[in-house]
Structure formats: structure tokens, C-alpha cells
């Protein structure tokens, strides 16, 4: 019994399984921490280069998309020049109607300058409708308007005029007025495209005529 108690009360100084696992896991944990630190350092050094590359790719992709869209718009406007005139007529009609409705608001007289601005916008809308509308309707009035508004004879002057209307509409409150502003801005761009396309078409016609003359007897 004494021997058993002595043997049972003895303490083993050899490392147990838990200590062995701790000693084995220690180097592995240290290696994992070191690897994590290295990965963090790599991530900290990589983002500037990666972000620059991503930004350059995004900008190049956006430029290609914008270039393709501009090319499609130019081709459409050159192929359908009367579509720009039709859009101008619709824009003038909308501008005249909106300005007329705002003039019916009696309380807007409290701000007389804004009220007078609505009168000008109504006149602008009517002028656009007469110039870009059907030529067989009200020909006498249309001729008088064209005579007085001689600054609207060219596409360049029309583009500037429509951009001016877009800026005025952009200062008005309301989402609908903002949409009208961007609509007129798009019409101005369309007239600028026609301005650029017309000399190009004339040059092509001249070259074709010269070719026909050179091929003649």
C-alpha cells in the first residue's frame, strides 16, 4: 500500500501532451504571424500601383465609350439633319407652353424680374417654333421673324442661342426645368455638329466634282 501510495503520489517531470502541442504550435504560430505581417506590407505597397492601373484602364475604357457614342451621334445627325430642326421645334413649343403656364400664376408678379423673364422665354419659344416649324404655316410671320432675328441664320448662332436658353432654364427651380435645360443643351450640340459637318460635306462634293471634271473629255 505504501509503495502504491508512493508511486501514486510521484510527480512526473516529463512534458505532457499539451506542453508538446504548445511547443510544436509555437513556431507555427510565429510563422503565421510573420506571414500575415508580410502580406499586410505587400498589400500596403501594392494598392497605389494597382489603383493607378485600374484608374488608367477605367479612363481608357470611358474614353472609348464616349468616343464611340460621339461618333454614333455625329453619324445620326449628319444622316438626319432635319431631326435636329424637329427637336428644336419641339423644344420651342415646350418652352413656350411652360412659360405661358408660369405667366398665368398671379402670385409670380411678386417677383417682377422673374415674371419678365418668363415673358422673354415665351417669346423665345415662339420664335423657335416659327423658325424651325413647318415653313408653309404662317409664311409672312415667319419671314418677319427671320428678318428681325437675323442672328439665327446659321447653325453656329443657333447653337449659341440654344445654349443661352439652356443656361437660363438651368437656373430655374424644378426638375422639369432642369430637363428642359439639358434638352436645349443637346440641341445646341446638334447644331454644332451640323456646323462641323456642312463644310466637310461641301469639301467632299467639291472633290467629287473635280474628279468628274478631270475624267471628262
C-alpha positions as CSV (number, residue, x, y, z in Angstrom):
1,X,0.0,0.0,0.0
2,X,2.8,2.4,0.9
3,X,4.6,1.5,-2.3
4,X,1.4,2.2,-4.2
5,X,0.8,5.5,-2.4
6,X,4.4,6.4,-3.1
7,X,4.1,5.5,-6.7
8,X,0.7,7.2,-6.9
9,X,2.0,10.4,-5.3
10,X,5.0,10.7,-7.5
11,X,5.1,13.7,-9.9
12,X,6.3,13.2,-13.5
13,X,8.6,16.0,-14.7
14,X,8.4,14.9,-18.4
15,X,6.4,17.3,-20.6
16,X,2.8,16.2,-21.2
17,X,0.9,16.1,-24.5
18,X,-0.4,19.7,-24.0
19,X,3.0,21.1,-23.5
20,X,4.3,19.2,-26.5
21,X,1.4,20.6,-28.6
22,X,2.2,24.1,-27.3
23,X,5.9,23.7,-28.1
24,X,5.0,22.4,-31.6
25,X,2.4,25.1,-32.2
26,X,4.6,27.9,-31.0
27,X,6.9,28.1,-34.1
28,X,3.9,27.6,-36.4
29,X,2.0,30.5,-34.8
30,X,5.1,32.7,-35.0
31,X,5.4,31.8,-38.7
32,X,1.8,32.6,-39.3
33,X,2.1,36.0,-37.7
34,X,5.2,36.7,-39.8
35,X,3.4,35.7,-42.9
36,X,0.5,37.9,-42.0
37,X,2.8,40.9,-41.5
38,X,4.5,40.2,-44.8
39,X,1.1,40.1,-46.5
40,X,0.0,43.3,-44.9
41,X,3.2,45.0,-46.0
42,X,2.6,43.7,-49.6
43,X,-0.9,45.0,-49.6
44,X,0.2,48.4,-48.3
45,X,2.8,48.6,-51.1
46,X,0.6,47.3,-53.8
47,X,-2.6,49.5,-53.7
48,X,-1.0,52.6,-55.3
49,X,0.2,50.7,-58.3
50,X,-3.0,48.7,-58.6
51,X,-5.2,51.7,-58.2
52,X,-3.2,53.7,-60.8
53,X,-3.5,50.8,-63.2
54,X,-7.2,50.4,-62.5
55,X,-7.8,54.2,-62.9
56,X,-5.9,54.2,-66.2
57,X,-7.9,51.3,-67.5
58,X,-11.2,52.9,-66.4
59,X,-10.3,56.2,-68.1
60,X,-9.3,54.5,-71.3
61,X,-12.5,52.5,-71.3
62,X,-14.6,55.5,-70.6
63,X,-12.9,57.5,-73.4
64,X,-13.5,54.7,-75.8
65,X,-17.2,54.6,-74.8
66,X,-17.6,58.4,-75.1
67,X,-15.7,58.4,-78.5
68,X,-18.0,55.7,-79.9
69,X,-21.1,57.4,-78.6
70,X,-20.0,60.7,-80.1
71,X,-19.3,59.0,-83.4
72,X,-22.8,57.5,-83.4
73,X,-24.4,60.8,-82.6
74,X,-22.4,62.6,-85.4
75,X,-23.4,60.0,-88.0
76,X,-27.0,60.2,-87.0
77,X,-27.1,64.0,-87.1
78,X,-25.3,64.1,-90.4
79,X,-27.7,61.5,-91.9
80,X,-30.8,63.2,-90.4
81,X,-30.2,66.9,-90.3
82,X,-33.9,67.7,-90.2
83,X,-34.2,65.7,-87.0
84,X,-32.3,68.5,-85.2
85,X,-34.7,71.0,-86.6
86,X,-37.7,68.9,-85.4
87,X,-36.2,68.6,-82.0
88,X,-35.7,72.4,-81.9
89,X,-39.3,72.9,-82.8
90,X,-40.4,70.6,-80.0
91,X,-38.1,72.4,-77.6
92,X,-39.5,75.8,-78.6
93,X,-43.1,74.5,-78.2
94,X,-42.3,73.1,-74.7
95,X,-40.5,76.3,-73.7
96,X,-43.5,78.5,-74.8
97,X,-46.0,76.3,-73.0
98,X,-44.1,76.2,-69.8
99,X,-43.5,80.0,-69.8
100,X,-47.2,80.7,-70.6
101,X,-48.3,78.5,-67.7
102,X,-45.9,80.3,-65.4
103,X,-47.3,83.7,-66.6
104,X,-50.8,82.6,-65.5
105,X,-49.6,82.3,-61.9
106,X,-50.7,85.7,-60.4
107,X,-48.5,85.3,-57.3
108,X,-45.4,85.3,-59.5
109,X,-45.9,89.0,-60.0
110,X,-44.4,89.4,-56.6
111,X,-41.0,88.8,-58.3
112,X,-41.3,91.2,-61.2
113,X,-37.9,90.4,-62.7
114,X,-38.7,86.6,-62.9
115,X,-42.1,87.4,-64.3
116,X,-40.5,89.5,-67.1
117,X,-38.0,86.7,-67.7
118,X,-41.0,84.3,-68.3
119,X,-42.2,86.8,-71.0
120,X,-38.9,86.7,-72.7
121,X,-38.8,82.9,-72.6
122,X,-42.3,82.8,-74.1
123,X,-41.1,85.0,-76.9
124,X,-38.0,82.8,-77.4
125,X,-40.2,79.7,-77.6
126,X,-42.5,81.3,-80.2
127,X,-39.5,82.4,-82.3
128,X,-38.1,78.9,-82.2
129,X,-41.4,77.4,-83.3
130,X,-41.7,79.9,-86.2
131,X,-38.1,79.4,-87.4
132,X,-37.8,75.6,-87.0
133,X,-41.5,74.8,-87.6
134,X,-43.2,73.9,-90.8
135,X,-42.4,76.6,-93.4
136,X,-45.8,76.5,-95.1
137,X,-47.6,77.7,-91.9
138,X,-47.7,81.5,-91.3
139,X,-45.1,82.2,-94.0
140,X,-45.4,86.0,-93.7
141,X,-44.9,86.0,-89.9
142,X,-42.0,83.6,-90.3
143,X,-40.3,85.8,-92.8
144,X,-40.7,88.8,-90.5
145,X,-39.2,86.8,-87.6
146,X,-36.3,85.7,-89.7
147,X,-35.7,89.3,-90.8
148,X,-35.6,90.6,-87.3
149,X,-33.8,87.6,-85.8
150,X,-31.0,87.6,-88.3
151,X,-28.7,86.1,-85.7
152,X,-30.4,82.8,-86.1
153,X,-29.5,82.3,-89.8
154,X,-26.5,80.0,-89.1
155,X,-26.2,76.8,-87.1
156,X,-23.4,78.3,-85.0
157,X,-25.6,81.3,-83.9
158,X,-28.4,78.9,-83.2
159,X,-26.2,76.7,-81.1
160,X,-25.2,79.7,-79.1
161,X,-28.8,80.9,-78.7
162,X,-30.0,77.4,-77.6
163,X,-27.1,77.2,-75.1
164,X,-28.1,80.6,-73.7
165,X,-31.7,79.3,-73.2
166,X,-30.2,76.1,-71.6
167,X,-28.3,78.3,-69.1
168,X,-31.4,80.3,-68.3
169,X,-33.5,77.2,-67.8
170,X,-30.8,75.7,-65.7
171,X,-31.2,78.5,-63.2
172,X,-34.9,77.8,-62.7
173,X,-36.2,75.6,-59.9
174,X,-37.7,72.3,-60.5
175,X,-36.6,69.0,-62.1
176,X,-38.7,69.6,-65.2
177,X,-36.9,72.9,-65.9
178,X,-33.6,71.2,-65.5
179,X,-34.7,68.6,-68.1
180,X,-35.6,71.4,-70.5
181,X,-32.2,73.0,-69.9
182,X,-30.3,69.8,-70.8
183,X,-32.7,69.3,-73.8
184,X,-31.7,72.6,-75.2
185,X,-28.1,71.9,-74.5
186,X,-28.3,68.7,-76.5
187,X,-29.9,70.7,-79.4
188,X,-27.1,73.2,-79.2
189,X,-24.6,70.3,-79.6
190,X,-26.6,69.0,-82.5
191,X,-26.4,72.3,-84.3
192,X,-22.6,72.5,-83.7
193,X,-22.3,69.0,-85.3
194,X,-24.2,70.3,-88.3
195,X,-21.9,73.3,-88.4
196,X,-18.9,71.0,-88.5
197,X,-20.4,68.6,-90.9
198,X,-21.5,71.1,-93.5
199,X,-18.0,72.3,-94.6
200,X,-17.0,68.7,-94.7
201,X,-19.8,67.7,-97.0
202,X,-19.1,70.7,-99.2
203,X,-15.5,69.7,-99.4
204,X,-16.5,66.2,-100.4
205,X,-18.8,67.5,-103.1
206,X,-16.1,69.7,-104.5
207,X,-13.6,66.9,-104.6
208,X,-16.2,64.7,-106.4
209,X,-17.0,67.5,-108.9
210,X,-13.3,68.0,-109.6
211,X,-12.9,64.2,-110.1
212,X,-15.8,64.3,-112.6
213,X,-14.2,67.2,-114.4
214,X,-10.8,65.5,-114.6
215,X,-12.5,62.4,-116.0
216,X,-14.4,64.3,-118.7
217,X,-13.3,64.6,-122.4
